[in-house]
Amino acid sequence: MRREGFDVGEYVDQMALLLDLELRDEYRDSVVANFERIRAIANLVNEFPLAEDIEVAPVFEP
């Protein structure tokens, strides 16, 4: 699922307010860049097709 209208900078600003986190200006651009990377990785994971008959394993066994 892709959200074209999603603004990562706005998300970072809103989450900083919600968490009462003082995000200094010199760090904001790096935080936004990291969230952009996280978003790109999450999009890859979310776009991976899974068969309908896959079941969740109750216990992970490597």
ABEGO torsion letter per residue (X at the ends): XBBAABBAAAAAAAAAAAAGBBBBAAAAAAAAAAAAAAAAAAAAAAABBBBAABBBBABBBX
